[in-house]
């Protein structure tokens, strides 16, 4: 049964994270750098539904996925996979209060898409990135797990500002400044 294979996933078919996109006037940031996507993956959820014919698994009920110190939480996740002599996960879609945490960095958004093949996480809708007391907000962000580079945009899509009511289609942020003696 594919459920057994899914439950015994190793990091080679990595799982976790959420997503950040890029579009208008990107503001780069270094968040979630040096993630080991080959580490083992663990998860827990209130419910799991295996859809063998569709090659997907649906997790719901306070879902948590963890890999190499990165933790992804959401209300619901859909895991798309293929069976190529073993389960290989291609993509994870998370929705409902998505939060990603790693080494003191936090990213939040309405929806996350983790493309495991490209090692990209895209968060969409009321996105925030927090690193210590520094904070960026926008409509979407793309996190490149290979380079550790994140790009945040003001809008969640190319032409509208849906999901970015607070940012008015713009990226906003606060950065701490070291206190200097006069």
Protein Blocks (a to p, Z undefined) as FASTA:
>chain_A
ZZlmmmmpcfklggeddddddfehiadddehihiafkbccddddfbdcddfknopaddeh
hiaddeehiacddfbdcdddddehiacdfbdcdeehiacdeehiacddfbdcddfklopa
cdeejiacdehjbccddfbdcddfknopacddfbfbfkbcghilmnnopacddddddddd
ZZ
